[in-house]
Amino acid sequence: MKNILDRFKLPASKIVSPPAPHPAPDRRDFLKKTALGGLSLGMLFNNDVAAETEFISQKVNRSSKPSDLKITDLRVAVLQGVPFGSPIIRIDTNQGLVGWGEVRDGASAKYALMLKSRLLGKNPCNVEQLFKVIKPFGNHGRAAGGVCGVEMALWDLAGKAFNVPVYQMLGGKYRDEIRIYADTPEVSNAAEFAKKMKEERLDKGFTFLKMDFGIQLLANTPGTLVGANVWNFRNQWSDPQNKVKKVVGSYANTKHPFTRIQITDKGLDMIAEYVDQVRSAIGYDVPLAADHFGHFDINTAIRLGNKIEKYQLAWLEDLVPWFYTDQWKQISDALETPTLTGEDIFLKEEFMKLIDAKAIDMIHPDLASSGGILETKKIGDYAEEHGIPMAMHFAGSPICMMANIHCAAATENFVALEHHGVDVQGWEDIVTGIEKPIVNQGFVRVPDKPGLGVELNEEAAKKFLRKGEQWFAPTTDWDKADSHDRTWS
């Protein structure tokens, strides 16, 4: 063997050393360590040591020894206007690797900070084990934001430690590009909204669109709504406690069946005309979905669904709260247009109930609420086994988008991913390390870099820092656990 290896020695004058500060490789030691692999490389690169060294080291992450990786810190910076409020999570390690995650839009950063004491000193590569530790601290809606955001960051770290993209750790990918559906904020004038959908969405390459056309469009037109005058539904998000107008209760926090708001025939005609103008502008080649409509009961939901049946919408979203399984089945059985819900559901068990009952036609998890990357894939896989497609809700920064992209790539029944920040200036600048534009002609290419495939661009991201917030301030107050977390005896 020694004689064979000696044949591949090069005169010192022909060895090209790599640039400083790395020392020139020792060929004898290099071949000794790589054995026959080194012999093969020598022949492959015609004994060019520099080329061999570059090839053999291109997939080696020297900054990480996965088995020794430990979490040393967790901090948060809250961004605003991306398009809503999004706390960005940074998890640091003893080896210099950084993992990025994101708390769901509209959720408190404290949902993530409270988990820090459960993570310090742990190996982030044990993603599922750590998820089971923090899972009890999540709940439906925004309350799941911390658990899901941390889970994203753990996958980012695991991918970086093992030098593979997240989708590969989920079993590989079904697709190289992810289809985006563009959410479009409503405009009260139907003609103006139709023009916006055509010029700002369709003409920019999007192949899947979504629109709002709920009861808020009828708010200022007499004779279109029954029982609406005692609810302040026009400003439900900015005035959730109805401080502006003393009425019968908080519209935003009153479940749909209990408002008793109804749409009249006049109101249904106005909504149908609105949808008709949009469909006329964009045509029927492009799927057009409908966002949530407001708080009314299943009878009104069925009347509305029947009224707009002919416009062949991709789905009707969140007609009633997700947990009314029986009501969802009544609506789905009564309509030809597909029904969809799920953006506020935490964990797969509640999705299973809807799927098993054949209560909806499609599922719509938000990865930042549903349990994170792996749990959302499990949800999608269960739906796929029952013939149910999965669209994905998303309204955050590019960090969270990349978590969605990897999950969507690895899940067979995926249809399209929402993008709520199409009109946010500087949105794509928040991250680096990915080909720009991130959203190109309505699709996002799945990154092949380790982890989520992006890094936070601090200079650009700081422009979105919420007023009064600090940039990844120390979080030592959250270092020690002060409770017994076991949920069983």
C-alpha positions in Angstrom: 0.0 0.0 0.0 2.9 2.3 0.9 4.4 1.9 -2.6 1.1 2.6 -4.2 0.7 5.8 -2.2 4.2 6.9 -3.0 3.3 7.0 -6.7 0.9 9.9 -6.0 3.5 12.1 -4.3 4.1 15.5 -6.0 7.2 17.5 -5.9 6.9 20.3 -3.4 7.3 22.9 -6.2 4.0 21.7 -7.7 1.9 21.8 -4.6 -0.4 24.8 -4.6 -1.0 26.0 -1.0 -4.4 27.5 -0.1 -4.5 31.1 0.9 -3.6 32.1 4.5 -4.4 31.7 7.3 -4.9 28.0 6.5 -1.5 26.1 6.4 -0.7 24.0 3.3 -2.1 20.5 3.6 0.3 17.6 4.3 -0.3 15.2 1.5 1.0 12.1 3.4 -1.2 12.9 6.4 -4.1 13.7 4.1 -3.9 10.4 2.3 -3.3 8.5 5.5 -6.6 9.8 7.0 -8.7 9.4 3.8 -7.1 6.0 2.9 -8.6 4.6 -0.4 -10.9 7.6 -0.5 -7.8 9.8 -0.8 -6.5 7.5 -3.5 -9.7 7.9 -5.5 -9.7 11.7 -5.1 -6.1 11.9 -6.2 -7.0 10.3 -9.5 -10.2 12.3 -9.8 -8.4 15.7 -9.5 -5.2 14.7 -11.3 -3.2 15.0 -8.0 -4.2 18.6 -7.5 -3.9 18.8 -3.7 -5.7 22.2 -3.4 -8.6 20.9 -5.4 -8.8 17.7 -3.4 -8.7 19.6 -0.1 -11.5 22.0 -1.3 -13.7 19.0 -2.4 -13.2 16.9 0.7 -13.9 19.8 3.1 -16.8 21.5 1.3 -19.4 19.6 3.3 -17.6 19.6 6.6 -18.8 22.1 9.2 -15.8 22.6 11.4 -17.6 24.9 13.8 -19.8 22.1 15.1 -19.5 18.8 16.9 -23.2 17.8 17.0 -22.9 15.5 20.0 -21.3 18.2 22.1 -23.6 21.1 21.0 -25.3 22.9 23.9 -27.8 25.8 24.1 -26.2 28.7 26.0 -28.7 31.6 25.5 -32.1 32.6 24.1 -33.0 36.2 23.2 -35.7 38.0 21.3 -36.1 41.1 19.1 -39.6 42.2 18.3 -40.1 43.4 14.7 -43.1 45.4 13.7 -44.8 45.8 10.3 -43.5 42.5 8.7 -46.5 42.8 8.1 -47.6 42.6 11.8 -45.7 42.2 15.0 -43.2 39.3 14.9 -40.8 38.5 17.7 -37.6 37.0 16.2 -35.9 34.3 18.4 -32.1 33.8 18.5 -30.7 30.7 20.2 -27.0 30.7 20.8 -24.7 27.7 21.4 -21.4 26.8 22.9 -19.9 26.3 19.4 -20.9 29.6 17.9 -23.8 28.3 15.9 -26.9 30.4 16.0 -30.5 29.2 15.4 -33.3 31.5 14.2 -37.0 31.2 14.9 -40.1 33.4 15.1 -43.0 33.8 17.4 -46.3 34.0 15.5 -47.5 37.4 14.4 -49.5 39.2 17.1 -48.1 37.0 19.9 -46.0 38.0 22.9 -42.3 37.5 23.0 -42.8 36.2 26.6 -44.3 33.0 25.1 -40.7 32.2 23.9 -38.8 33.7 26.8 -40.6 31.5 29.4 -39.1 28.4 27.6 -35.5 29.5 28.0 -34.9 27.8 31.4 -36.1 24.5 30.0 -33.6 24.7 27.1 -30.3 25.9 28.6 -27.6 23.3 28.5 -29.6 21.0 26.3 -28.5 19.7 22.9 -30.6 21.4 20.2 -30.2 18.5 17.8 -32.6 16.5 19.9 -35.5 18.4 18.4 -38.4 16.1 19.1 -37.2 15.4 22.7 -37.0 19.1 23.5 -40.4 19.7 21.7 -42.0 17.3 24.2 -40.4 19.3 27.0 -41.8 22.6 25.9 -45.1 21.4 24.3 -47.1 21.7 27.5 -46.5 25.5 27.4 -48.3 26.0 24.1 -52.0 26.3 23.3 -54.3 27.2 20.4 -53.8 30.5 18.6 -51.0 32.8 19.5 -50.3 31.0 22.8 -48.5 28.4 20.7 -46.1 31.1 19.3 -43.2 30.5 21.6 -43.2 26.7 21.4 -43.4 26.8 17.6 -40.8 29.6 17.2 -38.3 27.7 19.4 -38.9 24.5 17.4 -38.0 26.3 14.2 -34.8 27.6 15.8 -33.9 24.0 17.0 -34.3 22.7 13.5 -32.2 25.5 12.2 -29.4 24.6 14.6 -29.7 20.9 14.0 -29.4 21.5 10.2 -26.4 23.7 10.7 -24.7 21.2 13.0 -25.1 18.3 10.6 -24.7 20.6 7.5 -28.0 19.6 5.8 -31.2 21.6 5.0 -34.2 21.1 7.3 -36.3 19.4 4.6 -33.7 16.6 4.3 -34.1 15.8 8.0 -37.8 15.5 7.4 -37.3 12.8 4.8 -36.5 14.8 1.7 -38.5 17.0 -0.6 -41.4 16.4 -3.0 -40.8 19.7 -4.8 -38.0 22.2 -5.5 -40.3 25.3 -5.6 -43.1 26.3 -3.3 -46.2 27.9 -4.7 -47.3 31.1 -2.9 -50.8 32.4 -2.6 -50.9 36.2 -2.2 -53.2 37.6 0.4 -54.5 41.0 -0.7 -55.9 43.6 1.8 -59.4 44.6 0.9 -60.5 47.8 -0.8 -64.1 48.8 -0.3 -64.6 49.8 -4.0 -65.0 46.6 -6.0 -63.6 48.1 -9.2 -60.5 49.4 -7.5 -59.9 46.1 -5.7 -60.3 44.1 -8.9 -57.7 46.4 -10.6 -55.3 45.9 -7.6 -55.7 42.1 -7.8 -54.9 42.2 -11.5 -52.0 44.7 -11.5 -50.4 44.0 -8.2 -50.8 40.3 -7.9 -51.6 38.5 -11.2 -49.4 40.7 -13.4 -46.5 40.1 -10.9 -46.6 36.4 -11.5 -48.7 35.0 -8.7 -50.7 32.0 -9.7 -52.9 31.7 -6.6 -54.8 34.6 -5.0 -56.9 35.2 -1.9 -59.3 38.1 -1.1 -61.5 39.4 1.7 -65.2 40.2 1.1 -66.9 39.8 4.5 -69.6 41.7 6.2 -67.3 44.7 6.8 -67.9 45.6 3.2 -71.6 46.1 4.0 -71.1 48.2 7.2 -72.1 51.5 5.7 -75.0 50.3 3.5 -78.5 50.3 5.1 -80.6 47.2 4.6 -77.7 44.8 4.1 -77.2 43.4 7.7 -79.6 42.4 10.4 -78.5 42.9 14.1 -75.2 44.5 13.3 -75.9 47.9 14.8 -75.1 46.7 18.3 -71.6 45.4 17.5 -68.5 47.4 16.8 -67.3 45.0 14.1 -65.8 47.7 11.9 -62.8 48.1 14.2 -62.6 44.7 15.8 -58.8 44.4 15.8 -58.0 48.0 16.9 -60.8 48.1 19.5 -61.3 44.5 20.8 -62.8 45.7 24.0 -65.3 48.1 22.3 -63.9 51.1 24.2 -64.9 53.4 21.3 -68.6 52.5 21.5 -70.4 50.9 24.4 -72.4 48.0 22.9 -73.5 44.5 23.9 -70.1 43.0 24.1 -66.7 42.5 22.3 -67.4 41.5 18.7 -63.8 40.2 18.3 -64.2 37.9 21.3 -67.7 36.7 20.6 -67.9 33.4 18.8 -69.7 33.5 15.5 -73.1 31.8 16.4 -73.7 34.2 19.3 -73.6 37.6 17.5 -76.9 36.8 15.6 -75.8 39.0 12.7 -77.5 38.0 9.5 -76.9 39.1 5.9 -80.0 40.2 3.9 -80.6 39.4 0.3 -79.5 42.9 -0.6 -76.3 42.3 1.3 -75.7 38.9 -0.5 -76.3 40.6 -3.8 -73.6 43.2 -3.0 -71.1 40.6 -2.0 -71.8 38.6 -5.1 -71.3 41.7 -7.3 -68.0 42.4 -5.5 -66.7 38.8 -6.2 -68.0 39.0 -9.8 -65.9 42.1 -10.6 -62.8 40.5 -9.2 -63.4 37.3 -11.1 -64.0 39.3 -14.3 -60.6 41.1 -13.8 -58.5 38.0 -13.1 -60.4 35.4 -15.1 -60.9 31.7 -14.1 -57.4 30.3 -14.9 -56.2 31.4 -11.4 -57.5 29.9 -8.2 -59.1 32.5 -6.0 -59.7 31.8 -2.3 -61.8 33.7 0.2 -60.6 34.8 3.6 -62.7 34.8 6.8 -66.0 36.7 6.5 -67.0 37.9 10.0 -68.9 36.5 12.9 -72.3 35.0 11.9 -73.9 31.6 12.3 -74.0 28.6 10.0 -77.3 29.4 8.4 -75.9 32.7 7.1 -72.7 30.9 6.1 -74.6 28.5 4.0 -76.7 31.2 2.4 -73.5 33.1 1.6 -71.7 30.1 0.2 -74.6 29.2 -2.1 -74.8 32.8 -3.4 -71.2 32.8 -4.6 -71.0 29.1 -5.7 -70.8 30.0 -9.4 -67.5 31.9 -9.0 -65.7 28.6 -8.3 -63.6 29.8 -5.4 -60.7 27.7 -4.2 -62.1 27.6 -0.6 -64.2 29.4 2.0 -62.1 30.1 5.1 -63.1 30.1 8.8 -66.8 30.5 8.4 -67.2 29.4 12.0 -64.6 28.7 14.7 -62.5 25.6 14.1 -63.7 23.7 17.2 -67.3 23.5 16.1 -66.8 20.2 14.2 -70.5 19.4 13.8 -71.2 22.9 12.4 -68.4 22.6 10.0 -69.8 19.3 8.7 -73.2 20.9 8.2 -71.7 23.7 6.2 -69.4 21.4 4.1 -72.3 19.0 3.4 -74.4 21.9 2.2 -71.9 23.6 -0.1 -70.0 22.6 -3.3 -67.2 25.1 -2.7 -64.4 23.6 -0.6 -64.3 24.6 3.1 -61.1 25.2 5.1 -60.0 26.0 8.6 -57.1 25.5 11.0 -54.8 28.5 11.3 -55.3 28.7 15.1 -55.1 24.9 15.9 -52.3 23.7 18.1 -51.1 20.1 17.5 -52.4 17.4 15.2 -55.1 15.9 17.5 -57.7 18.7 16.8 -57.0 18.4 13.0 -57.6 14.7 13.3 -61.0 15.3 14.7 -62.0 17.5 11.8 -60.5 15.1 9.3 -62.0 12.0 10.8 -65.5 13.6 10.9 -65.2 14.7 7.2 -66.1 18.1 8.5 -63.9 20.1 6.1 -62.5 19.8 2.6 -59.0 21.2 3.3 -56.8 22.0 6.3 -55.0 25.3 6.8 -52.4 25.1 9.6 -50.2 28.0 10.6 -46.9 26.5 11.3 -46.2 29.1 14.0 -49.3 27.9 15.9 -49.7 24.2 14.8 -46.6 23.0 16.6 -43.7 23.9 14.4 -42.1 22.2 11.4 -42.3 18.5 12.3 -45.7 18.7 13.9 -47.1 20.4 10.8 -45.6 17.8 8.6 -47.3 15.1 10.7 -50.6 17.0 10.4 -50.2 17.2 6.6 -49.3 13.5 6.4 -52.4 12.5 8.4 -54.5 14.6 6.1 -52.9 13.2 3.0 -53.7 9.6 4.1 -57.4 10.7 4.2 -57.3 12.5 0.8 -57.4 16.0 2.3 -55.1 18.7 0.8 -53.1 21.2 2.9 -52.8 24.9 2.3 -50.6 26.8 4.8 -51.4 30.1 6.6 -48.5 32.5 7.2 -48.1 36.2 8.1 -44.6 36.8 9.3 -41.0 37.6 8.4 -38.7 35.6 6.0 -37.4 33.6 9.0 -40.8 32.0 9.5 -41.4 31.7 5.8 -38.3 29.5 5.4 -39.6 27.2 8.2 -42.8 26.9 6.1 -40.9 26.4 2.9 -39.0 23.4 4.3 -42.1 21.9 5.7 -44.1 22.4 2.5 -41.3 20.9 0.4 -41.4 17.7 2.5 -45.2 17.3 2.6 -46.9 15.6 -0.3 -50.4 17.0 -0.1 -49.2 20.7 0.1 -51.1 23.1 -2.2 -49.9 26.7 -1.5 -48.4 28.9 1.2 -49.8 32.3 2.1 -47.7 35.4 1.9 -49.2 38.3 3.8 -46.2 40.7 3.3 -46.2 41.1 -0.4 -46.6 44.9 -0.1 -44.1 45.4 2.8 -41.1 47.4 1.6 -37.8 45.9 2.6 -39.4 42.6 3.6 -36.9 40.4 1.7 -33.9 42.4 3.0 -34.5 41.0 6.5 -32.5 37.9 5.7 -29.4 37.1 3.8 -27.9 33.9 2.3 -30.8 33.2 -0.1 -31.3 34.0 -3.8 -33.3 37.2 -4.3 -36.0 37.9 -5.0 -37.2 35.3 -2.5 -40.6 35.2 -4.1 -40.1 35.0 -7.8 -43.1 34.9 -10.1 -45.3 33.5 -7.3 -42.9 30.8 -6.2 -40.1 30.4 -3.6 -37.2 28.1 -4.4 -36.4 25.7 -1.6 -33.0 26.6 -0.2 -30.3 23.9 -0.1 -28.1 25.5 2.6 -27.9 24.0 6.1 -30.7 24.6 8.5 -33.4 27.0 7.4 -31.0 28.3 4.8 -31.0 32.0 5.8 -29.4 34.3 8.3 -30.9 37.4 9.9 -29.7 40.6 8.2 -29.4 42.7 11.4 -28.9 46.1 9.6 -32.1 45.6 7.6 -34.1 44.0 10.4 -33.3 46.8 12.8 -35.4 49.1 10.6 -38.4 47.1 11.7 -37.6 47.0 15.4 -40.7 47.9 17.4 -40.5 51.3 19.1 -39.4 51.0 22.7 -37.9 47.5 22.2 -34.3 46.5 22.6 -32.3 44.6 20.0 -31.8 41.1 21.4 -31.5 42.3 25.0 -30.1 40.0 27.7 -32.7 37.7 29.1 -31.1 36.5 32.4 -34.4 36.9 34.3 -35.6 33.8 32.4 -32.6 31.6 33.1 -34.0 29.6 36.0 -37.1 27.4 36.1 -39.4 28.0 39.0 -42.1 25.4 38.5 -42.6 21.7 38.4 -43.6 21.0 34.8 -44.8 17.4 34.9 -48.4 17.1 33.8 -49.0 13.6 35.2 -48.6 11.8 38.5 
